[in-house]
Amino acid sequence: MKTAIATSEFHGTNAAGERARLTVAVGAPVRNADAESWHCRIAVADVMKPTAVTGRDSFDALDRAMRRVFEELDELRKAGWTLESVGANS
């Protein structure tokens, strides 16, 4: 995602035991064409398609996007994924 303002990487293992490196990204808030709302794109690379999360203003869009990322990660865990954060020393 070219406009990512926040990213995090995880080593993931799905229920079948397959490993993958997952990159979570949140894009910068962008004003919608209606000029009355904003959106942020979010993605969990290689697992879920990028999607846009809308809010009343840029802060609300960013807040909702971050909450949605955590929901998406919880959904992966419920589907049998184990996730380990890739630290700065990895």
NORCOR-V494006 format. One record per residue. N is the residue number from 1. RES is the residue in one letter. NEAR is the number of other ideal C-beta (glycine too) atoms within 10 Angstrom. Layout:
n-><N & N>
res-><RES & RES>
near-><NEAR & NEAR>
This chain:
n-><1 & 2 & 3 & 4 & 5 & 6 & 7 & 8 & 9 & 10 & 11 & 12 & 13 & 14 & 15 & 16 & 17 & 18 & 19 & 20 & 21 & 22 & 23 & 24 & 25 & 26 & 27 & 28 & 29 & 30 & 31 & 32 & 33 & 34 & 35 & 36 & 37 & 38 & 39 & 40 & 41 & 42 & 43 & 44 & 45 & 46 & 47 & 48 & 49 & 50 & 51 & 52 & 53 & 54 & 55 & 56 & 57 & 58 & 59 & 60 & 61 & 62 & 63 & 64 & 65 & 66 & 67 & 68 & 69 & 70 & 71 & 72 & 73 & 74 & 75 & 76 & 77 & 78 & 79 & 80 & 81 & 82 & 83 & 84 & 85 & 86 & 87 & 88 & 89 & 90>
res-><M & K & T & A & I & A & T & S & E & F & H & G & T & N & A & A & G & E & R & A & R & L & T & V & A & V & G & A & P & V & R & N & A & D & A & E & S & W & H & C & R & I & A & V & A & D & V & M & K & P & T & A & V & T & G & R & D & S & F & D & A & L & D & R & A & M & R & R & V & F & E & E & L & D & E & L & R & K & A & G & W & T & L & E & S & V & G & A & N & S>
near-><15 & 7 & 12 & 16 & 13 & 15 & 12 & 14 & 16 & 20 & 14 & 20 & 15 & 14 & 9 & 6 & 7 & 9 & 9 & 13 & 11 & 20 & 16 & 21 & 20 & 22 & 22 & 16 & 21 & 14 & 13 & 13 & 7 & 6 & 7 & 9 & 15 & 23 & 20 & 28 & 20 & 23 & 21 & 21 & 15 & 10 & 19 & 14 & 6 & 12 & 14 & 15 & 22 & 13 & 18 & 11 & 13 & 16 & 11 & 16 & 25 & 21 & 15 & 18 & 24 & 15 & 11 & 16 & 20 & 10 & 10 & 16 & 19 & 10 & 13 & 19 & 11 & 8 & 10 & 11 & 18 & 13 & 14 & 11 & 9 & 14 & 7 & 4 & 4 & 8>
